[in-house]
Amino acid sequence: MSEWIVGRNPVYEVLRSGRREVYQLRVARSTNEGGHLSDIFQLASRAGIPVERVPRQQLHGLGSVHQGVALKASSYPYAEITDILERAEKLEEPLLILVLDVLKDPQNVGTLIRTAEAVGAHGIILPYRQTATVTPAVVSASSGASEHVLISQANIAQTLAILKEEGAWVVGLEAGDEAQPPGKIDLSGHIVIVVGSEEQGMRRLVRSSCDFLMELPMRGKVDSLNAAVAGSVALYLVWGARNYRGK
């Protein structure tokens, strides 16, 4: 299967990562040469990818924010859980995995992928069903970061059991009486951060699989954070507990 990736950063990152098969590059005529466009042309030339100049309106149906660039590529290459574990082992780093339990908003998923890549998470795990997957909209929302991080689809509860056997602590984000503030949880070791869905949070079986529930302290008038914001804060808390290793 193939799909169209649009936007200069997403297209650039797809080409730069080299993880997908790429079939065609379309560029709107009289497109401004700024941003990554010259880099895109260079990468496409090196890879022998056909480049077609087209009227800008031809790109409108391929994506809403195409910035005059669209790339036809194979569908997203999901990784295996073993690939994620091997990456952490190869880097000789404490494991850091982000689990997204049935998040449905592509913008939230894309934002969390971008943050996970930024802090050096070794992988992201999505469920098989009832979730936003790595679609072109998610690639765009992640600004192409999806192309550099390992993302797997799996049974979440079963996978958490496997990761716990590997020595990881599973930390679920949730407010409530059972939740602890970040300062009470050692985030410096092997850590799995679980972010629940936008409306209902973690599913019951996933929640019961957590070793800790973590609540982010707040002092303002609102009583909750957006799932993507909360997950991003948690990822930075873990990286900070490791003294920003690899910065």
Backbone as CSV, one residue per row, in Angstrom:
resi,resn,N_x,N_y,N_z,CA_x,CA_y,CA_z,C_x,C_y,C_z
1,MET,0.840,-1.202,0.000,0.000,0.000,0.000,0.875,1.252,0.000
2,SER,0.340,2.320,-0.585,1.066,3.582,-0.618,0.172,4.698,-0.081
3,GLU,0.800,5.810,0.267,0.067,6.953,0.780,0.842,8.225,0.438
4,TRP,0.164,9.344,0.519,0.792,10.626,0.223,1.147,11.342,1.512
5,ILE,2.408,11.689,1.660,2.894,12.502,2.769,3.066,13.915,2.245
6,VAL,2.517,14.894,2.967,2.592,16.276,2.492,3.258,17.170,3.535
7,GLY,3.769,18.301,3.058,4.430,19.251,3.948,5.939,19.087,3.892
8,ARG,6.655,20.176,3.976,8.106,20.131,3.761,8.857,19.344,4.831
9,ASN,8.562,19.593,6.095,9.261,18.831,7.136,8.934,17.339,7.075
10,PRO,7.642,16.952,7.022,7.345,15.511,6.929,7.985,14.837,5.721
11,VAL,7.912,15.476,4.561,8.505,14.881,3.363,10.015,14.758,3.519
12,TYR,10.634,15.801,4.037,12.077,15.776,4.250,12.484,14.645,5.177
13,GLU,11.750,14.466,6.280,12.111,13.430,7.248,11.879,12.024,6.699
14,VAL,10.831,11.845,5.896,10.619,10.541,5.251,11.804,10.208,4.356
15,LEU,12.234,11.174,3.564,13.369,10.942,2.677,14.663,10.741,3.466
16,ARG,14.855,11.515,4.504,16.098,11.459,5.283,16.236,10.141,6.045
17,SER,15.112,9.635,6.558,15.183,8.408,7.357,15.435,7.174,6.508
18,GLY,14.911,7.174,5.289,15.126,6.037,4.396,14.447,4.754,4.824
19,ARG,13.410,4.857,5.624,12.735,3.652,6.122,11.594,3.173,5.219
20,ARG,11.156,4.032,4.317,10.037,3.671,3.434,10.516,3.578,1.981
21,GLU,9.762,2.838,1.195,9.923,2.921,-0.245,9.240,4.202,-0.718
22,VAL,9.887,4.913,-1.629,9.343,6.170,-2.130,9.196,6.071,-3.636
23,TYR,8.037,6.510,-4.144,7.714,6.298,-5.545,7.709,7.571,-6.385
24,GLN,7.317,8.688,-5.775,7.175,9.903,-6.574,7.149,11.134,-5.683
25,LEU,7.739,12.219,-6.183,7.696,13.513,-5.506,6.975,14.502,-6.416
26,ARG,5.955,15.159,-5.882,5.255,16.204,-6.617,5.517,17.536,-5.938
27,VAL,5.846,18.526,-6.767,6.126,19.868,-6.261,5.316,20.857,-7.079
28,ALA,4.640,21.755,-6.367,3.837,22.761,-7.065,4.739,23.710,-7.844
29,ARG,4.296,24.081,-9.037,5.041,25.041,-9.845,5.133,26.386,-9.120
30,SER,6.231,27.073,-9.330,6.495,28.382,-8.707,6.429,28.337,-7.191
31,THR,6.825,27.181,-6.611,6.868,27.062,-5.147,8.098,27.774,-4.602
32,ASN,7.924,28.483,-3.492,9.035,29.145,-2.824,10.110,28.124,-2.464
33,GLU,11.370,28.455,-2.723,12.467,27.497,-2.535,12.980,27.438,-1.097
34,GLY,12.343,28.107,-0.158,12.834,28.137,1.210,12.603,26.832,1.950
35,GLY,12.936,26.860,3.243,12.741,25.674,4.080,13.625,24.524,3.635
36,HIS,13.063,23.321,3.679,13.819,22.118,3.326,13.694,21.741,1.853
37,LEU,13.141,22.624,1.025,12.852,22.201,-0.345,14.116,21.815,-1.114
38,SER,15.186,22.589,-0.969,16.424,22.234,-1.673,16.968,20.901,-1.176
39,ASP,16.851,20.653,0.133,17.289,19.363,0.689,16.442,18.224,0.133
40,ILE,15.150,18.469,-0.006,14.241,17.455,-0.551,14.647,17.091,-1.975
41,PHE,14.951,18.111,-2.782,15.384,17.847,-4.158,16.680,17.036,-4.186
42,GLN,17.606,17.371,-3.311,18.885,16.649,-3.272,18.684,15.190,-2.890
43,LEU,17.880,14.945,-1.864,17.632,13.569,-1.419,16.892,12.773,-2.484
44,ALA,15.920,13.398,-3.122,15.174,12.726,-4.182,16.095,12.381,-5.351
45,SER,17.005,13.295,-5.694,17.934,13.054,-6.787,18.863,11.881,-6.472
46,ARG,19.382,11.854,-5.253,20.282,10.765,-4.855,19.592,9.413,-4.902
47,ALA,18.306,9.407,-4.545,17.557,8.143,-4.499,16.915,7.785,-5.835
48,GLY,17.072,8.645,-6.834,16.484,8.370,-8.141,14.970,8.423,-8.151
49,ILE,14.402,9.306,-7.326,12.948,9.415,-7.218,12.435,10.383,-8.283
50,PRO,11.440,9.989,-9.066,10.889,10.896,-10.083,10.270,12.134,-9.444
51,VAL,10.555,13.297,-10.017,10.013,14.564,-9.525,9.109,15.151,-10.600
52,GLU,7.891,15.512,-10.204,6.925,16.058,-11.145,6.483,17.434,-10.670
53,ARG,6.596,18.427,-11.545,6.083,19.770,-11.257,4.632,19.827,-11.694
54,VAL,3.752,20.221,-10.776,2.316,20.202,-11.063,1.676,21.512,-10.623
55,PRO,0.488,21.831,-11.151,-0.255,22.990,-10.645,-0.563,22.805,-9.159
56,ARG,-0.486,23.875,-8.389,-0.679,23.789,-6.938,-2.013,23.131,-6.577
57,GLN,-3.047,23.393,-7.349,-4.363,22.849,-6.998,-4.390,21.322,-7.049
58,GLN,-3.478,20.711,-7.792,-3.424,19.240,-7.833,-3.022,18.648,-6.493
59,LEU,-2.370,19.444,-5.662,-1.920,18.953,-4.362,-2.974,19.137,-3.273
60,HIS,-3.992,19.945,-3.543,-4.978,20.249,-2.501,-5.693,18.997,-2.001
61,GLY,-5.938,18.044,-2.882,-6.642,16.837,-2.462,-5.774,15.825,-1.753
62,LEU,-4.470,16.089,-1.680,-3.548,15.140,-1.038,-3.284,15.468,0.425
63,GLY,-3.623,16.669,0.841,-3.410,17.066,2.228,-3.672,18.547,2.389
64,SER,-4.124,18.940,3.553,-4.572,20.320,3.746,-3.415,21.306,3.850
65,VAL,-2.303,20.890,4.434,-1.162,21.802,4.613,0.029,21.222,3.855
66,HIS,-0.060,21.253,2.543,0.973,20.570,1.748,2.204,21.419,1.486
67,GLN,2.099,22.750,1.636,3.238,23.662,1.430,3.894,23.459,0.062
68,GLY,3.104,22.982,-0.900,3.602,22.824,-2.248,4.402,21.562,-2.502
69,VAL,4.370,20.613,-1.552,5.180,19.396,-1.685,4.366,18.180,-1.259
70,ALA,4.449,17.096,-2.032,3.788,15.835,-1.670,4.660,14.671,-2.128
71,LEU,4.714,13.647,-1.305,5.558,12.486,-1.571,4.718,11.219,-1.499
72,LYS,4.766,10.419,-2.556,4.076,9.139,-2.552,5.036,8.083,-2.027
73,ALA,4.654,7.431,-0.922,5.554,6.485,-0.257,4.767,5.283,0.239
74,SER,5.486,4.227,0.582,4.847,3.048,1.164,4.304,3.385,2.541
75,SER,3.398,2.554,3.041,2.786,2.802,4.344,3.818,2.695,5.461
76,TYR,3.447,3.190,6.626,4.401,3.298,7.734,4.945,1.933,8.147
77,PRO,6.266,1.799,8.333,6.873,0.518,8.706,6.897,0.318,10.229
78,TYR,5.901,-0.359,10.755,5.871,-0.609,12.198,6.998,-1.547,12.618
79,ALA,7.475,-1.342,13.831,8.560,-2.154,14.383,7.990,-3.236,15.298
80,GLU,8.832,-4.150,15.715,8.482,-5.161,16.706,8.948,-4.697,18.085
81,ILE,8.344,-5.253,19.122,8.761,-4.922,20.490,10.240,-5.250,20.678
82,THR,10.689,-6.340,20.094,12.101,-6.728,20.225,13.025,-5.674,19.620
83,ASP,12.577,-5.016,18.559,13.390,-3.954,17.961,13.602,-2.810,18.948
84,ILE,12.551,-2.486,19.691,12.628,-1.399,20.675,13.579,-1.783,21.808
85,LEU,13.449,-2.993,22.308,14.331,-3.455,23.381,15.785,-3.491,22.922
86,GLU,15.988,-3.923,21.689,17.352,-3.994,21.159,17.960,-2.606,20.992
87,ARG,17.132,-1.621,20.647,17.659,-0.255,20.515,18.179,0.248,21.845
88,ALA,17.406,0.061,22.920,17.849,0.503,24.245,19.121,-0.235,24.657
89,GLU,19.180,-1.543,24.385,20.361,-2.334,24.754,21.590,-1.870,23.979
90,LYS,21.415,-1.607,22.693,22.538,-1.158,21.861,23.082,0.179,22.343
91,LEU,22.185,1.071,22.771,22.600,2.385,23.255,23.089,2.349,24.700
92,GLU,22.900,1.195,25.360,23.295,1.019,26.766,22.638,2.082,27.644
93,GLU,21.325,2.234,27.439,20.551,3.212,28.180,19.403,2.538,28.924
94,PRO,18.967,3.126,30.044,17.747,2.624,30.683,16.579,2.747,29.716
95,LEU,15.754,1.744,29.690,14.639,1.691,28.749,13.669,2.846,28.985
96,LEU,13.222,3.464,27.906,12.155,4.464,27.975,11.190,4.204,26.824
97,ILE,9.982,3.795,27.173,8.949,3.487,26.182,7.695,4.273,26.525
98,LEU,7.051,4.787,25.497,5.777,5.484,25.645,4.663,4.590,25.119
99,VAL,3.641,4.358,25.929,2.479,3.570,25.533,1.271,4.495,25.440
100,LEU,0.600,4.477,24.292,-0.583,5.300,24.088,-1.804,4.392,24.053
101,ASP,-2.597,4.458,25.114,-3.725,3.536,25.263,-4.992,4.137,24.657
102,VAL,-5.232,3.805,23.405,-6.395,4.204,22.598,-6.608,5.711,22.513
103,LEU,-5.547,6.463,22.276,-5.714,7.868,21.915,-6.285,7.940,20.504
104,LYS,-7.222,8.828,20.306,-7.935,8.877,19.029,-7.623,10.115,18.189
105,ASP,-7.090,11.137,18.798,-6.846,12.388,18.090,-5.477,12.341,17.413
106,PRO,-5.423,12.401,16.081,-4.124,12.355,15.390,-3.168,13.457,15.832
107,GLN,-3.713,14.622,16.183,-2.853,15.714,16.630,-2.163,15.356,17.942
108,ASN,-2.907,14.750,18.882,-2.313,14.333,20.146,-1.251,13.264,19.932
109,VAL,-1.569,12.279,19.107,-0.610,11.205,18.847,0.644,11.763,18.177
110,GLY,0.457,12.648,17.193,1.605,13.232,16.520,2.474,14.058,17.455
111,THR,1.841,14.832,18.321,2.592,15.637,19.290,3.408,14.758,20.226
112,LEU,2.811,13.675,20.713,3.513,12.776,21.624,4.650,12.038,20.920
113,ILE,4.451,11.675,19.671,5.535,11.054,18.911,6.701,12.031,18.792
114,ARG,6.389,13.282,18.514,7.446,14.290,18.360,8.216,14.473,19.664
115,THR,7.506,14.533,20.786,8.180,14.678,22.071,9.003,13.439,22.402
116,ALA,8.437,12.256,22.171,9.156,11.015,22.453,10.456,10.944,21.670
117,GLU,10.410,11.358,20.407,11.628,11.354,19.600,12.624,12.379,20.135
118,ALA,12.123,13.524,20.572,12.990,14.595,21.049,13.766,14.201,22.300
119,VAL,13.138,13.426,23.195,13.816,13.040,24.442,14.555,11.714,24.315
120,GLY,14.525,11.110,23.134,15.268,9.869,22.929,14.565,8.624,23.415
121,ALA,13.235,8.626,23.442,12.525,7.391,23.808,12.896,6.287,22.819
122,HIS,12.990,5.079,23.328,13.423,3.966,22.473,12.296,3.409,21.615
123,GLY,11.058,3.716,21.986,9.952,3.258,21.176,8.614,3.703,21.725
124,ILE,7.605,3.533,20.885,6.225,3.875,21.228,5.364,2.672,20.886
125,ILE,4.387,2.383,21.737,3.506,1.242,21.503,2.060,1.720,21.423
126,LEU,1.388,1.301,20.350,-0.020,1.586,20.142,-0.807,0.284,20.184
127,PRO,-2.064,0.335,20.581,-2.897,-0.874,20.495,-3.264,-1.170,19.045
128,TYR,-3.838,-2.338,18.825,-4.229,-2.733,17.474,-5.484,-2.014,16.995
129,ARG,-6.389,-1.706,17.930,-7.705,-1.179,17.542,-8.072,0.058,18.364
130,GLN,-9.075,0.766,17.882,-9.670,1.909,18.582,-8.662,3.019,18.854
131,THR,-7.721,3.204,17.951,-6.669,4.181,18.179,-6.307,4.889,16.882
132,ALA,-5.771,6.081,17.012,-5.149,6.728,15.859,-3.838,6.012,15.569
133,THR,-3.632,5.636,14.325,-2.397,4.965,13.930,-1.501,5.975,13.201
134,VAL,-0.381,5.497,12.669,0.554,6.419,12.025,0.109,6.660,10.580
135,THR,-0.883,7.500,10.454,-1.416,7.928,9.163,-0.634,9.161,8.695
136,PRO,-0.836,9.579,7.436,-0.200,10.829,7.006,-0.535,12.023,7.898
137,ALA,-1.742,12.058,8.465,-2.101,13.157,9.368,-1.242,13.140,10.624
138,VAL,-0.950,11.952,11.142,-0.100,11.824,12.330,1.348,12.159,11.987
139,VAL,1.800,11.724,10.813,3.155,12.079,10.370,3.294,13.595,10.313
140,SER,2.280,14.253,9.765,2.299,15.708,9.676,2.285,16.344,11.065
141,ALA,1.440,15.834,11.959,1.351,16.388,13.313,2.659,16.198,14.086
142,SER,3.404,15.150,13.745,4.688,14.904,14.412,5.824,15.659,13.742
143,SER,5.519,16.412,12.670,6.520,17.116,11.872,7.583,16.154,11.337
144,GLY,7.161,14.908,11.081,8.068,13.914,10.518,8.861,13.131,11.547
145,ALA,8.689,13.423,12.843,9.433,12.703,13.881,9.090,11.218,13.887
146,SER,7.893,10.873,13.415,7.482,9.459,13.346,8.459,8.616,12.544
147,GLU,9.180,9.235,11.605,10.081,8.486,10.729,11.387,8.106,11.415
148,HIS,11.622,8.637,12.609,12.891,8.380,13.308,12.719,7.614,14.620
149,VAL,11.498,7.339,15.007,11.257,6.603,16.249,10.603,5.271,15.906
150,LEU,10.885,4.246,16.706,10.298,2.932,16.479,8.907,2.891,17.102
151,ILE,7.918,2.554,16.302,6.539,2.480,16.771,6.006,1.084,16.482
152,SER,5.412,0.485,17.500,4.898,-0.882,17.378,3.413,-0.905,17.710
153,GLN,2.695,-1.841,17.112,1.312,-2.112,17.489,1.270,-3.462,18.200
154,ALA,0.582,-3.512,19.328,0.592,-4.738,20.126,-0.600,-4.750,21.082
155,ASN,-0.830,-5.911,21.684,-1.772,-6.017,22.793,-1.118,-5.329,23.992
156,ILE,-1.727,-4.252,24.473,-1.062,-3.418,25.474,-0.833,-4.162,26.789
157,ALA,-1.861,-4.801,27.315,-1.723,-5.477,28.611,-0.662,-6.576,28.544
158,GLN,-0.671,-7.366,27.485,0.328,-8.428,27.337,1.733,-7.844,27.196
159,THR,1.843,-6.756,26.456,3.150,-6.133,26.252,3.685,-5.538,27.547
160,LEU,2.817,-4.935,28.342,3.265,-4.399,29.631,3.809,-5.516,30.526
161,ALA,3.185,-6.680,30.472,3.686,-7.824,31.252,5.085,-8.212,30.788
162,ILE,5.309,-8.217,29.495,6.633,-8.545,28.950,7.664,-7.511,29.387
163,LEU,7.297,-6.243,29.318,8.235,-5.177,29.679,8.561,-5.204,31.166
164,LYS,7.600,-5.594,31.978,7.875,-5.719,33.413,8.844,-6.862,33.680
165,GLU,8.722,-7.928,32.899,9.685,-9.027,33.021,11.091,-8.584,32.623
166,GLU,11.162,-7.569,31.750,12.453,-7.020,31.335,13.015,-6.041,32.371
167,GLY,12.285,-5.835,33.465,12.774,-4.978,34.532,12.256,-3.559,34.520
168,ALA,11.247,-3.272,33.683,10.721,-1.911,33.595,9.627,-1.671,34.629
169,TRP,9.576,-0.443,35.137,8.457,0.008,35.948,7.453,0.676,35.018
170,VAL,6.182,0.328,35.190,5.122,0.894,34.356,4.435,2.012,35.133
171,VAL,4.477,3.223,34.570,3.941,4.407,35.239,2.790,4.959,34.399
172,GLY,1.581,4.883,34.939,0.407,5.391,34.239,0.068,6.797,34.696
173,LEU,-0.280,7.669,33.752,-0.658,9.037,34.102,-2.133,9.086,34.462
174,GLU,-2.407,9.518,35.673,-3.794,9.574,36.139,-3.882,10.426,37.391
175,ALA,-4.954,11.172,37.513,-5.206,11.932,38.729,-6.066,11.089,39.665
176,GLY,-6.002,11.372,40.953,-6.844,10.641,41.905,-6.104,10.291,43.174
177,ASP,-6.830,9.686,44.091,-6.283,9.399,45.417,-5.113,8.412,45.372
178,GLU,-5.108,7.496,44.412,-4.039,6.502,44.349,-2.788,7.012,43.648
179,ALA,-2.893,8.149,42.989,-1.777,8.672,42.210,-0.769,9.386,43.105
180,GLN,0.504,9.298,42.715,1.588,9.939,43.441,2.199,11.062,42.597
181,PRO,2.775,12.070,43.245,3.470,13.120,42.482,4.782,12.569,41.926
182,PRO,5.337,13.206,40.900,6.567,12.697,40.286,7.727,12.525,41.258
183,GLY,7.830,13.398,42.256,8.936,13.316,43.196,8.944,12.060,44.042
184,LYS,7.826,11.349,44.096,7.728,10.126,44.899,8.069,8.873,44.098
185,ILE,8.327,9.019,42.796,8.573,7.867,41.930,9.962,7.990,41.325
186,ASP,10.756,6.934,41.414,12.088,6.929,40.812,11.940,6.697,39.305
187,LEU,12.214,7.734,38.533,12.054,7.665,37.085,13.386,7.452,36.354
188,SER,14.435,7.136,37.096,15.758,7.053,36.475,16.069,5.682,35.880
189,GLY,15.291,4.653,36.225,15.564,3.312,35.720,14.800,3.010,34.443
190,HIS,14.526,1.733,34.202,13.731,1.328,33.037,12.281,1.757,33.268
191,ILE,11.778,2.619,32.405,10.457,3.222,32.623,9.581,3.085,31.378
192,VAL,8.322,2.731,31.622,7.284,2.762,30.591,6.242,3.773,31.040
193,ILE,6.010,4.804,30.244,4.988,5.808,30.536,3.729,5.459,29.746
194,VAL,2.591,5.394,30.438,1.318,5.070,29.790,0.410,6.298,29.828
195,VAL,-0.057,6.696,28.648,-1.004,7.805,28.533,-2.339,7.237,28.063
196,GLY,-3.387,7.495,28.812,-4.708,6.986,28.466,-5.425,7.869,27.457
197,SER,-6.585,7.425,27.028,-7.347,8.129,26.002,-7.818,9.495,26.489
198,GLU,-8.149,10.360,25.529,-8.500,11.738,25.830,-9.708,11.849,26.758
199,GLU,-10.682,10.977,26.616,-11.922,11.124,27.377,-11.999,10.204,28.594
200,GLN,-11.534,8.974,28.452,-11.749,7.986,29.512,-10.479,7.537,30.217
201,GLY,-9.328,8.012,29.791,-8.090,7.598,30.431,-7.728,6.167,30.064
202,MET,-6.948,5.532,30.919,-6.514,4.160,30.659,-7.652,3.168,30.815
203,ARG,-7.644,2.147,30.009,-8.606,1.062,30.184,-8.290,0.280,31.466
204,ARG,-9.298,-0.395,31.990,-9.176,-1.031,33.307,-7.986,-1.983,33.393
205,LEU,-7.838,-2.873,32.407,-6.765,-3.865,32.464,-5.398,-3.206,32.336
206,VAL,-5.323,-2.172,31.536,-4.052,-1.447,31.391,-3.722,-0.737,32.696
207,ARG,-4.715,-0.096,33.293,-4.494,0.599,34.562,-4.008,-0.362,35.642
208,SER,-4.614,-1.528,35.709,-4.221,-2.503,36.734,-2.830,-3.075,36.486
209,SER,-2.315,-2.894,35.273,-0.970,-3.374,34.951,0.112,-2.395,35.385
210,CYS,-0.283,-1.191,35.791,0.700,-0.173,36.164,1.286,-0.451,37.549
211,ASP,2.562,-0.217,37.687,3.205,-0.309,39.007,2.951,0.948,39.816
212,PHE,2.872,2.076,39.129,2.622,3.363,39.784,1.612,4.155,38.946
213,LEU,0.831,4.954,39.626,0.008,5.971,38.977,0.620,7.322,39.344
214,MET,0.845,8.150,38.351,1.519,9.430,38.585,0.599,10.579,38.214
215,GLU,0.484,11.527,39.131,-0.329,12.716,38.908,0.585,13.925,38.811
216,LEU,0.426,14.710,37.754,1.226,15.917,37.606,0.623,17.023,38.466
217,PRO,1.413,17.639,39.340,0.866,18.692,40.205,0.436,19.902,39.393
218,MET,-0.631,20.541,39.840,-1.161,21.723,39.161,-1.581,22.748,40.201
219,ARG,-1.461,24.018,39.838,-1.842,25.076,40.779,-2.810,26.084,40.167
220,GLY,-3.168,25.887,38.905,-4.056,26.825,38.232,-5.525,26.503,38.464
221,LYS,-6.376,27.144,37.701,-7.815,26.994,37.849,-8.355,25.755,37.143
222,VAL,-7.712,25.347,36.037,-8.202,24.167,35.327,-7.778,22.912,36.075
223,ASP,-8.546,21.830,35.886,-8.302,20.639,36.697,-7.652,19.497,35.927
224,SER,-7.240,19.730,34.687,-6.600,18.654,33.937,-5.770,19.226,32.802
225,LEU,-4.876,18.396,32.275,-4.059,18.756,31.131,-4.471,17.917,29.928
226,ASN,-4.307,18.468,28.746,-4.475,17.714,27.518,-3.561,16.483,27.553
227,ALA,-4.025,15.369,26.969,-3.257,14.121,27.002,-1.862,14.294,26.423
228,ALA,-1.755,15.042,25.333,-0.450,15.232,24.700,0.470,16.063,25.582
229,VAL,-0.087,17.072,26.244,0.729,17.907,27.130,1.196,17.094,28.334
230,ALA,0.274,16.364,28.959,0.632,15.567,30.130,1.692,14.524,29.788
231,GLY,1.502,13.834,28.668,2.481,12.833,28.264,3.827,13.438,27.965
232,SER,3.828,14.615,27.345,5.087,15.287,27.030,5.821,15.709,28.296
233,VAL,5.091,16.247,29.267,5.700,16.620,30.543,6.313,15.387,31.210
234,ALA,5.578,14.283,31.218,6.073,13.060,31.850,7.349,12.557,31.187
235,LEU,7.405,12.619,29.867,8.606,12.180,29.153,9.804,13.045,29.532
236,TYR,9.594,14.332,29.659,10.703,15.198,30.061,11.104,14.975,31.519
237,LEU,10.150,14.623,32.356,10.493,14.289,33.740,11.405,13.063,33.789
238,VAL,11.106,12.071,32.956,11.956,10.876,32.906,13.343,11.241,32.397
239,TRP,13.405,12.006,31.324,14.719,12.389,30.779,15.501,13.223,31.793
240,GLY,14.797,14.112,32.503,15.459,14.911,33.522,16.009,14.056,34.657
241,ALA,15.267,12.995,35.013,15.743,12.084,36.064,17.020,11.359,35.640
242,ARG,17.299,11.358,34.340,18.521,10.737,33.796,19.568,11.803,33.452
243,ASN,19.374,13.003,34.018,20.294,14.121,33.801,20.443,14.484,32.329
244,TYR,19.352,14.338,31.595,19.307,14.701,30.169,20.432,14.019,29.395
245,ARG,20.602,12.736,29.678,21.652,11.970,29.022,21.489,12.032,27.498
246,GLY,22.600,12.203,26.805,22.604,12.236,25.362,22.272,13.593,24.776
247,LYS,22.108,14.613,25.626,21.729,15.951,25.154,22.750,16.486,24.160
